[in-house]
Amino acid sequence: GGGGPDRAAQMQAQFEALVAQGAAAMAAEHGYIRSDPVTGVQLSPADEATLHRLLLERLYAKRLRDFDVADALRAQLRDAGVSVNDAESTYSIRPRTSGQPNHHGYTRV
């Protein structure tokens, strides 16, 4: 069995404790490593904390076998420009390209 409501409550308490400890604690728990060059997209501390919170929340949803929530969180990450590779436990952040000229000087049509 999945452990039922007690397990969910225990995980919620653990999740809230990790969020309170900050990005480094959340990153250590979810275990996902950034795979794109860190010289690429720079995140503010607030955005970085949000990213790790979403990755952690998604991991806990998967542990509780709540795959609808996990899929919704993955979509939220994707919409924010974050690609998650579960097989390799990595994530990458692509630069926002909405209407901005790209680095090679031509526009995709």
Stockholm file with secondary structure:
# STOCKHOLM 1.0

chainA/1-109         GGGGPDRAAQMQAQFEALVAQGAAAMAAEHGYIRSDPVTGVQLSPADEATLHRLLLERLYAKRLRDFDVADALRAQLRDAGVSVNDAESTYSIRPRTSGQPNHHGYTRV
#=GR chainA/1-109 SS CCCHHHHHHHHHHHHHHHHHHCHHHHHHHHCCEECSCTTSSCCCHHHHHHHHHHHHHHHHHHHTTCHHHHHHHHHHHHHTTEEEETTTTEEEECCCCSSCCCTTSCCCC
#=GC SS_cons         CCCHHHHHHHHHHHHHHHHHHCHHHHHHHHCCEECSCTTSSCCCHHHHHHHHHHHHHHHHHHHTTCHHHHHHHHHHHHHTTEEEETTTTEEEECCCCSSCCCTTSCCCC
//
